[in-house]
């Protein structure tokens, strides 16, 4: 009985939450990295009213100042080719990033339709729509060097990630 109780307790024990969670508002699939930016970082750095332009697109000036996160593809300068053992994380990580981005785009689309029809989006409704189901969770790791986005020359540094989940619960 004691062993069964200990086993059950170990299953129910809290697993540490992901260190960082947020909603993906921009993704870049490059040759050397899959990088993304979070709405929460953009709100904090740029101010909520400066994240999006009047036409609904993400403000590029804002994105240039927020932290970016990413995973390496094993193809860039200084990166080693991914080993077969690394492929499951790469595939799962890319899928999680893209899923979180698509879920957030769906939320923005639903809110745009509702606003376009003349209805407001109450904060309670927004917190449900933009809740954990459309978020991503991960543990930040070391830095990762990626080529610049949009044909700009040079490279930039993003924070490498690990232990990624979408939704951001620790037990996916």
Helices and strands as residue ranges (DSSP letters): H 2-12, E 20-22, E 24-29, E 33-38, H 39-46, G 48-50, H 60-63, E 68-72, H 84-116, H 123-129, G 132-134, E 136-147, E 155-165
